[in-house]
Structure formats: C-alpha cells, structure tokens
Amino acid sequence: MNINTGLEASDNLDIIVTAGVDSNVVVFDRPSGQIVSTLSGHSKKVTNVKFATEAEFIVTGSADKTVRVWQGSENGNYDCRHILKDHTAEVQAVTIHATNNYFVTASLDSTWCFYDLASGLCLTQVEETSGSSEGYTSAAFHPDGLILGTGTTGAIVKIWDVKSQANVARFDGHIGAVTAISFSENGYFLATAAQDGVKLWDLRKLRNFRTFSPYEENTPTQSVEFDHSGNYLAIGGSDIRVYQVANVKSEWNCIKTFPDLSGTGKATCVKFGPDAKYIAVGSMDRNLRIFGLPEEDGPSES
C-alpha cells in the first residue's frame, strides 16, 4: 500500500484512486475496500492523480518529471497509453477540463501544459514571463473550463484565461507554498490552502473575503476541496474539517471535524465522494480512510 500524496473519487463508479511516494497508483473498490488495480511505471513519487471520462482514464503526475495517461481495460486494470515528458522538473498538479477532452499539468519548472487527453499531445506550454522563478505547486480548472487557477511555491495564486493563456488576476497574502486550490461549483468562489490556512476569494470582486487558520503555525493546510453540490468545503491538515458553504457576508460554519486517526498529524489529501456522501482522506501512515457524511456513522479504513 502506498503513502497517499493524492487521491480521487469517481463520480460514476464506486472506486477511489490513490497516489503515493512509493511511485505506485492504487485503485480501490470503495464498498469492499479491495484493491482493483495497481499502476506501476513512475520512477519517483506520484504527486497527483485524477480520473477523466467517467474513470475510463487516469492521469498521474510525478516527481520523475513525467505525466502518464492510463486507460481502463475490460479486466479492470489500467494500461499506460501515454508518457508525457514536456516538463523539466517535478510535476505537482493535474487538473481535468470540464469537457473531459483536455487536462492541464503544472510543474516546479514554472510552466503549465495544456494537453489533449485522447492523443496525449501538448497543445501549449505556458511559461512564467514575470521573471519569477517560482514553480507551480497546485492547479485547478474553473467549472466553466475557461479559467485556470495555479498556486506557486512563493505563496501566489494566479488566474489564467485558458484560451489566451494570459495571466488575468493574481492573489497574494498567503504564507508558504500554495498546497491546494479548489473552485466552487457555481464558479463564484476560490479556496486556496497554504502554510497559514485557507483563504476564500470572491472571483466577482477579485478579493479575499475570509480566512480560516484552523491549525497551529507549524501545521500547513495540505488540502482544500469544494464538493460538487457546492454545499460543503473540506479542509485537511492535522485533522479534517467540513464547513457549510455560505456567501461573502455570512459565516462559513464548521459543521463537522474528523480526527486524524493516522497518528501522523498530517492528512495529506481530502476528496468528497459523489453527493458528498463520504469523504476520502489520505495520510502519511499508508492508509486510506473513508468518513461517512452524514448517513454513515463513523470512519472506516482500507
């Protein structure tokens, strides 16, 4: 079993995929907790993993500087279809376009690449033109697919127009690398995580309207995720907290806190299942944990 550095839950199939520092990717059947498939091929830790096209494809980014596209087969395994070598440093993030036809990867080499999923072709590679040497540590598509958000090693969040590849907005104020970013389903809000906690940004006004600092100074927030319904926001660090999504003027109340059962004090990744019926949590103790919301009581481990 790998240590989880990233995970993804399928909306259509009841499976979860995890990525880890052992360079493997593991696909789980959620109801049984059994391993369905193990994807081997990367030579260093897998930093990020995403499903695409109703879990027909899995896209992985790695510290080995490569991106792999895996395609599911009838026997339940995933075969490597493409190995992409356009980056010159660790690939930190993968994000799938709303159409499921394209995806973006972001790297510590200060570039992001826009790919065609089916062919694996890099359609464009966008370099940092400001003269900054900051690498990218996170990335996410806006639900409309027209906007891309990226987080950097230097605590900056950049918003890009995907069509023109222009950097159209820039948010600062964080401390430390931006570890994760997530757009709300209605497209109004952006949540960003870093050493100092989570900041919520109003994309209509381009301003920070709320900051959560749930953990002590030396505990970074590792993960932040809106659920697909737009009702909840999950934060992962030394524990896992779920907030009720509100608006700019109303309080975002913490409605549930799940303890870190790993004993490591570090939940590295958090992902909502379909309809927010569960939260999948990866941590540094090599376990995947599933917390029910709220129909299922208590956590289970795989």
C-alpha beads as a LAMMPS data file, in Angstrom:
LAMMPS data file: protein, C-alpha beads

302 atoms
301 bonds

1 atom types
1 bond types

-500.0 500.0 xlo xhi
-500.0 500.0 ylo yhi
-500.0 500.0 zlo zhi

Masses

1 110.0

Atoms # bond

1 1 1 0.000 0.000 0.000
2 1 1 1.308 3.415 -0.862
3 1 1 1.520 6.545 1.249
4 1 1 -1.103 8.913 -0.058
5 1 1 0.074 12.095 -1.740
6 1 1 -3.093 12.449 -3.797
7 1 1 -6.428 10.777 -4.309
8 1 1 -9.523 10.969 -6.461
9 1 1 -13.033 9.537 -6.217
10 1 1 -15.055 8.568 -9.271
11 1 1 -18.488 10.144 -9.665
12 1 1 -19.821 7.251 -11.726
13 1 1 -18.057 4.158 -10.466
14 1 1 -17.665 3.467 -6.754
15 1 1 -13.874 3.468 -6.924
16 1 1 -11.129 5.598 -5.424
17 1 1 -7.600 6.027 -6.743
18 1 1 -4.621 6.977 -4.562
19 1 1 -1.103 8.104 -5.378
20 1 1 1.938 7.732 -3.227
21 1 1 5.609 8.200 -2.514
22 1 1 6.308 4.584 -3.451
23 1 1 5.726 5.628 -7.111
24 1 1 2.614 3.455 -7.442
25 1 1 -1.027 4.321 -8.071
26 1 1 -3.663 2.109 -6.443
27 1 1 -7.323 1.799 -7.481
28 1 1 -9.752 0.699 -4.745
29 1 1 -13.281 -0.621 -4.858
30 1 1 -14.867 1.548 -2.163
31 1 1 -17.640 -0.801 -0.908
32 1 1 -15.289 -3.744 -0.367
33 1 1 -12.103 -1.819 0.346
34 1 1 -10.281 -4.171 -2.007
35 1 1 -7.529 -3.185 -4.423
36 1 1 -8.802 -3.372 -8.017
37 1 1 -5.610 -2.404 -9.818
38 1 1 -2.065 -1.196 -9.128
39 1 1 -0.472 1.104 -11.697
40 1 1 3.317 0.896 -11.773
41 1 1 5.662 2.816 -14.044
42 1 1 6.663 6.092 -12.431
43 1 1 10.198 6.102 -11.023
44 1 1 9.593 8.597 -8.200
45 1 1 6.667 9.602 -6.006
46 1 1 3.328 10.247 -7.671
47 1 1 2.251 13.728 -6.626
48 1 1 -1.226 13.976 -8.130
49 1 1 -3.865 11.758 -9.704
50 1 1 -7.165 12.449 -11.481
51 1 1 -9.946 10.456 -13.140
52 1 1 -11.228 11.534 -16.553
53 1 1 -14.121 10.477 -18.827
54 1 1 -16.114 8.621 -16.174
55 1 1 -12.997 6.880 -14.857
56 1 1 -12.066 5.457 -18.250
57 1 1 -8.770 7.331 -17.915
58 1 1 -6.453 8.100 -15.009
59 1 1 -3.890 10.909 -15.334
60 1 1 -0.906 10.964 -12.976
61 1 1 1.854 13.483 -12.345
62 1 1 5.123 12.576 -10.702
63 1 1 8.351 13.838 -9.197
64 1 1 10.064 11.961 -12.052
65 1 1 9.053 14.958 -14.236
66 1 1 6.630 12.898 -16.316
67 1 1 2.880 12.630 -16.721
68 1 1 1.210 9.320 -17.530
69 1 1 -2.201 8.701 -19.051
70 1 1 -3.700 5.323 -18.154
71 1 1 -6.733 3.768 -19.840
72 1 1 -9.043 1.251 -18.223
73 1 1 -9.486 -2.196 -19.761
74 1 1 -12.246 -4.771 -19.540
75 1 1 -10.414 -6.764 -16.867
76 1 1 -10.401 -3.777 -14.512
77 1 1 -6.733 -2.947 -14.972
78 1 1 -5.378 0.315 -16.357
79 1 1 -2.774 0.302 -19.130
80 1 1 -0.328 3.169 -19.696
81 1 1 -1.243 4.862 -23.007
82 1 1 0.979 7.937 -22.931
83 1 1 4.151 9.045 -21.142
84 1 1 4.480 12.815 -21.406
85 1 1 7.900 14.408 -20.934
86 1 1 7.350 18.121 -21.549
87 1 1 8.246 19.244 -18.020
88 1 1 11.804 19.629 -16.745
89 1 1 11.043 19.448 -13.030
90 1 1 8.635 17.722 -10.646
91 1 1 5.021 17.696 -11.834
92 1 1 2.960 18.894 -8.862
93 1 1 -0.602 19.106 -10.157
94 1 1 -3.039 17.635 -12.666
95 1 1 -6.491 19.062 -13.391
96 1 1 -9.117 17.825 -15.879
97 1 1 -11.090 20.176 -18.131
98 1 1 -14.889 20.213 -17.772
99 1 1 -15.300 18.595 -21.210
100 1 1 -13.053 15.668 -20.197
101 1 1 -11.243 16.191 -23.515
102 1 1 -8.281 18.118 -22.109
103 1 1 -6.164 18.390 -18.991
104 1 1 -3.509 20.682 -17.538
105 1 1 -0.362 19.801 -15.633
106 1 1 1.631 22.241 -13.501
107 1 1 5.268 21.842 -12.527
108 1 1 8.056 23.221 -10.382
109 1 1 9.694 24.209 -13.702
110 1 1 7.388 27.292 -13.685
111 1 1 5.306 26.087 -16.626
112 1 1 1.869 24.600 -17.113
113 1 1 0.950 22.402 -20.068
114 1 1 -2.404 22.039 -21.805
115 1 1 -2.937 18.532 -23.229
116 1 1 -5.387 16.712 -25.453
117 1 1 -6.476 13.689 -23.422
118 1 1 -7.075 11.218 -26.248
119 1 1 -3.840 11.824 -28.139
120 1 1 -1.618 12.912 -25.256
121 1 1 -0.403 15.848 -27.360
122 1 1 0.783 19.001 -25.584
123 1 1 -1.202 21.746 -27.307
124 1 1 0.552 24.560 -25.464
125 1 1 3.127 25.062 -22.719
126 1 1 2.859 28.343 -20.828
127 1 1 5.988 29.757 -19.236
128 1 1 6.195 32.215 -16.377
129 1 1 7.013 35.540 -18.034
130 1 1 7.281 37.804 -14.998
131 1 1 10.908 36.851 -14.403
132 1 1 9.959 34.992 -11.243
133 1 1 11.463 31.564 -10.691
134 1 1 8.509 30.362 -8.638
135 1 1 7.343 26.870 -9.506
136 1 1 3.750 25.685 -9.528
137 1 1 2.531 23.575 -6.619
138 1 1 -1.206 23.308 -7.372
139 1 1 -3.689 23.860 -10.179
140 1 1 -7.426 23.608 -10.845
141 1 1 -9.833 24.386 -13.656
142 1 1 -12.799 26.663 -13.049
143 1 1 -16.075 24.759 -13.671
144 1 1 -16.668 26.658 -16.922
145 1 1 -13.328 25.461 -18.288
146 1 1 -12.361 28.970 -19.391
147 1 1 -10.261 29.833 -16.366
148 1 1 -7.335 28.054 -14.726
149 1 1 -6.033 28.693 -11.231
150 1 1 -2.451 27.908 -10.203
151 1 1 -0.647 28.147 -6.874
152 1 1 3.089 28.750 -6.546
153 1 1 5.980 27.971 -4.226
154 1 1 6.058 31.697 -3.466
155 1 1 2.553 31.908 -1.928
156 1 1 0.991 33.479 -5.037
157 1 1 -2.269 32.376 -6.694
158 1 1 -2.535 33.146 -10.410
159 1 1 -5.697 33.099 -12.515
160 1 1 -5.300 32.404 -16.234
161 1 1 -7.510 32.844 -19.263
162 1 1 -7.156 29.384 -20.803
163 1 1 -7.838 30.468 -24.400
164 1 1 -5.351 33.341 -24.496
165 1 1 -3.010 31.909 -21.827
166 1 1 -2.971 35.384 -20.264
167 1 1 -2.483 35.827 -16.522
168 1 1 -5.627 37.854 -15.765
169 1 1 -5.515 38.040 -11.952
170 1 1 -3.110 37.492 -9.095
171 1 1 -3.886 36.902 -5.429
172 1 1 -1.313 37.265 -2.689
173 1 1 -1.423 37.185 1.096
174 1 1 -0.634 33.546 1.830
175 1 1 2.439 32.337 3.703
176 1 1 4.289 29.408 2.165
177 1 1 3.628 27.345 -0.934
178 1 1 0.016 27.143 -2.094
179 1 1 -0.627 23.443 -1.486
180 1 1 -4.128 23.135 -2.976
181 1 1 -6.824 25.172 -4.709
182 1 1 -10.493 24.484 -5.447
183 1 1 -13.220 26.408 -7.273
184 1 1 -16.819 26.274 -6.056
185 1 1 -19.255 24.598 -8.408
186 1 1 -21.142 27.855 -9.086
187 1 1 -17.857 29.483 -10.034
188 1 1 -18.159 32.351 -7.560
189 1 1 -15.503 31.325 -5.049
190 1 1 -11.944 30.063 -4.971
191 1 1 -10.466 28.351 -1.910
192 1 1 -6.687 28.198 -1.536
193 1 1 -4.598 26.384 1.086
194 1 1 -1.090 27.076 2.361
195 1 1 1.067 27.143 5.489
196 1 1 -1.175 29.780 7.077
197 1 1 -4.513 28.059 6.434
198 1 1 -7.239 28.602 3.846
199 1 1 -8.277 31.801 2.109
200 1 1 -11.591 32.286 0.326
201 1 1 -11.626 34.584 -2.681
202 1 1 -14.635 36.253 -4.297
203 1 1 -13.966 35.866 -8.022
204 1 1 -16.502 38.551 -8.914
205 1 1 -14.709 41.180 -6.824
206 1 1 -11.235 39.567 -7.003
207 1 1 -10.705 39.865 -3.270
208 1 1 -10.125 37.751 -0.193
209 1 1 -13.242 37.802 1.984
210 1 1 -12.499 35.148 4.611
211 1 1 -9.520 33.300 6.078
212 1 1 -9.532 30.084 8.111
213 1 1 -6.488 29.375 10.268
214 1 1 -7.535 26.064 11.811
215 1 1 -4.121 24.700 12.721
216 1 1 -1.096 25.837 14.655
217 1 1 1.625 27.810 12.948
218 1 1 3.824 24.835 12.051
219 1 1 0.969 22.748 10.580
220 1 1 0.201 23.638 6.966
221 1 1 -3.212 23.047 5.456
222 1 1 -2.494 20.309 2.930
223 1 1 -5.808 20.044 1.127
224 1 1 -8.949 22.038 0.378
225 1 1 -11.935 20.887 -1.661
226 1 1 -15.449 22.085 -2.530
227 1 1 -17.946 19.276 -3.056
228 1 1 -19.775 19.073 -6.402
229 1 1 -23.065 20.302 -4.954
230 1 1 -21.419 23.474 -3.722
231 1 1 -22.745 22.945 -0.195
232 1 1 -19.572 21.940 1.611
233 1 1 -15.894 22.822 1.847
234 1 1 -13.400 20.349 3.334
235 1 1 -10.013 21.251 4.794
236 1 1 -7.269 18.757 5.628
237 1 1 -4.260 19.220 7.895
238 1 1 -3.791 17.918 11.411
239 1 1 -7.488 16.954 11.236
240 1 1 -10.283 17.152 8.665
241 1 1 -12.895 19.908 8.907
242 1 1 -16.067 20.358 6.887
243 1 1 -17.593 23.824 6.513
244 1 1 -21.049 24.793 5.326
245 1 1 -20.690 26.953 2.239
246 1 1 -22.345 30.344 2.689
247 1 1 -21.759 33.648 0.916
248 1 1 -19.429 36.605 1.185
249 1 1 -21.309 38.245 4.070
250 1 1 -22.416 35.153 6.031
251 1 1 -20.337 32.944 8.294
252 1 1 -18.993 29.680 6.929
253 1 1 -19.613 27.425 9.921
254 1 1 -17.547 24.361 10.698
255 1 1 -20.200 21.635 10.893
256 1 1 -18.009 18.569 11.366
257 1 1 -14.481 17.753 12.480
258 1 1 -12.994 14.333 11.814
259 1 1 -9.921 13.384 13.844
260 1 1 -6.625 12.404 12.286
261 1 1 -6.654 8.682 13.013
262 1 1 -3.269 8.101 11.393
263 1 1 -1.318 9.404 14.378
264 1 1 0.902 11.340 11.979
265 1 1 -0.825 14.683 12.452
266 1 1 -0.955 15.127 8.709
267 1 1 -3.917 14.470 6.430
268 1 1 -2.299 14.972 3.045
269 1 1 -5.354 14.900 0.774
270 1 1 -9.125 15.124 1.092
271 1 1 -11.741 14.289 -1.538
272 1 1 -15.551 14.302 -1.467
273 1 1 -17.394 11.317 -2.876
274 1 1 -20.495 11.719 -5.096
275 1 1 -23.249 13.810 -3.477
276 1 1 -20.901 14.378 -0.508
277 1 1 -21.949 11.014 0.918
278 1 1 -18.416 10.398 2.135
279 1 1 -15.006 11.987 2.435
280 1 1 -11.898 10.052 1.422
281 1 1 -8.768 11.003 3.352
282 1 1 -5.177 10.082 2.570
283 1 1 -2.457 10.457 5.167
284 1 1 1.178 9.602 5.802
285 1 1 0.504 6.271 7.547
286 1 1 -0.213 4.406 4.279
287 1 1 -3.963 4.137 4.945
288 1 1 -6.975 5.402 3.043
289 1 1 -9.856 6.349 5.327
290 1 1 -13.495 6.865 4.420
291 1 1 -15.667 9.097 6.617
292 1 1 -19.430 8.958 6.113
293 1 1 -21.389 12.177 5.640
294 1 1 -23.762 12.084 7.417
295 1 1 -25.842 8.950 6.786
296 1 1 -22.998 6.557 7.508
297 1 1 -21.734 6.734 11.061
298 1 1 -18.060 6.702 11.821
299 1 1 -14.987 6.190 9.701
300 1 1 -13.776 3.063 8.001
301 1 1 -10.273 2.194 6.872
302 1 1 -8.885 0.483 3.803

Bonds

1 1 1 2
2 1 2 3
3 1 3 4
4 1 4 5
5 1 5 6
6 1 6 7
7 1 7 8
8 1 8 9
9 1 9 10
10 1 10 11
11 1 11 12
12 1 12 13
13 1 13 14
14 1 14 15
15 1 15 16
16 1 16 17
17 1 17 18
18 1 18 19
19 1 19 20
20 1 20 21
21 1 21 22
22 1 22 23
23 1 23 24
24 1 24 25
25 1 25 26
26 1 26 27
27 1 27 28
28 1 28 29
29 1 29 30
30 1 30 31
31 1 31 32
32 1 32 33
33 1 33 34
34 1 34 35
35 1 35 36
36 1 36 37
37 1 37 38
38 1 38 39
39 1 39 40
40 1 40 41
41 1 41 42
42 1 42 43
43 1 43 44
44 1 44 45
45 1 45 46
46 1 46 47
47 1 47 48
48 1 48 49
49 1 49 50
50 1 50 51
51 1 51 52
52 1 52 53
53 1 53 54
54 1 54 55
55 1 55 56
56 1 56 57
57 1 57 58
58 1 58 59
59 1 59 60
60 1 60 61
61 1 61 62
62 1 62 63
63 1 63 64
64 1 64 65
65 1 65 66
66 1 66 67
67 1 67 68
68 1 68 69
69 1 69 70
70 1 70 71
71 1 71 72
72 1 72 73
73 1 73 74
74 1 74 75
75 1 75 76
76 1 76 77
77 1 77 78
78 1 78 79
79 1 79 80
80 1 80 81
81 1 81 82
82 1 82 83
83 1 83 84
84 1 84 85
85 1 85 86
86 1 86 87
87 1 87 88
88 1 88 89
89 1 89 90
90 1 90 91
91 1 91 92
92 1 92 93
93 1 93 94
94 1 94 95
95 1 95 96
96 1 96 97
97 1 97 98
98 1 98 99
99 1 99 100
100 1 100 101
101 1 101 102
102 1 102 103
103 1 103 104
104 1 104 105
105 1 105 106
106 1 106 107
107 1 107 108
108 1 108 109
109 1 109 110
110 1 110 111
111 1 111 112
112 1 112 113
113 1 113 114
114 1 114 115
115 1 115 116
116 1 116 117
117 1 117 118
118 1 118 119
119 1 119 120
120 1 120 121
121 1 121 122
122 1 122 123
123 1 123 124
124 1 124 125
125 1 125 126
126 1 126 127
127 1 127 128
128 1 128 129
129 1 129 130
130 1 130 131
131 1 131 132
132 1 132 133
133 1 133 134
134 1 134 135
135 1 135 136
136 1 136 137
137 1 137 138
138 1 138 139
139 1 139 140
140 1 140 141
141 1 141 142
142 1 142 143
143 1 143 144
144 1 144 145
145 1 145 146
146 1 146 147
147 1 147 148
148 1 148 149
149 1 149 150
150 1 150 151
151 1 151 152
152 1 152 153
153 1 153 154
154 1 154 155
155 1 155 156
156 1 156 157
157 1 157 158
158 1 158 159
159 1 159 160
160 1 160 161
161 1 161 162
162 1 162 163
163 1 163 164
164 1 164 165
165 1 165 166
166 1 166 167
167 1 167 168
168 1 168 169
169 1 169 170
170 1 170 171
171 1 171 172
172 1 172 173
173 1 173 174
174 1 174 175
175 1 175 176
176 1 176 177
177 1 177 178
178 1 178 179
179 1 179 180
180 1 180 181
181 1 181 182
182 1 182 183
183 1 183 184
184 1 184 185
185 1 185 186
186 1 186 187
187 1 187 188
188 1 188 189
189 1 189 190
190 1 190 191
191 1 191 192
192 1 192 193
193 1 193 194
194 1 194 195
195 1 195 196
196 1 196 197
197 1 197 198
198 1 198 199
199 1 199 200
200 1 200 201
201 1 201 202
202 1 202 203
203 1 203 204
204 1 204 205
205 1 205 206
206 1 206 207
207 1 207 208
208 1 208 209
209 1 209 210
210 1 210 211
211 1 211 212
212 1 212 213
213 1 213 214
214 1 214 215
215 1 215 216
216 1 216 217
217 1 217 218
218 1 218 219
219 1 219 220
220 1 220 221
221 1 221 222
222 1 222 223
223 1 223 224
224 1 224 225
225 1 225 226
226 1 226 227
227 1 227 228
228 1 228 229
229 1 229 230
230 1 230 231
231 1 231 232
232 1 232 233
233 1 233 234
234 1 234 235
235 1 235 236
236 1 236 237
237 1 237 238
238 1 238 239
239 1 239 240
240 1 240 241
241 1 241 242
242 1 242 243
243 1 243 244
244 1 244 245
245 1 245 246
246 1 246 247
247 1 247 248
248 1 248 249
249 1 249 250
250 1 250 251
251 1 251 252
252 1 252 253
253 1 253 254
254 1 254 255
255 1 255 256
256 1 256 257
257 1 257 258
258 1 258 259
259 1 259 260
260 1 260 261
261 1 261 262
262 1 262 263
263 1 263 264
264 1 264 265
265 1 265 266
266 1 266 267
267 1 267 268
268 1 268 269
269 1 269 270
270 1 270 271
271 1 271 272
272 1 272 273
273 1 273 274
274 1 274 275
275 1 275 276
276 1 276 277
277 1 277 278
278 1 278 279
279 1 279 280
280 1 280 281
281 1 281 282
282 1 282 283
283 1 283 284
284 1 284 285
285 1 285 286
286 1 286 287
287 1 287 288
288 1 288 289
289 1 289 290
290 1 290 291
291 1 291 292
292 1 292 293
293 1 293 294
294 1 294 295
295 1 295 296
296 1 296 297
297 1 297 298
298 1 298 299
299 1 299 300
300 1 300 301
301 1 301 302
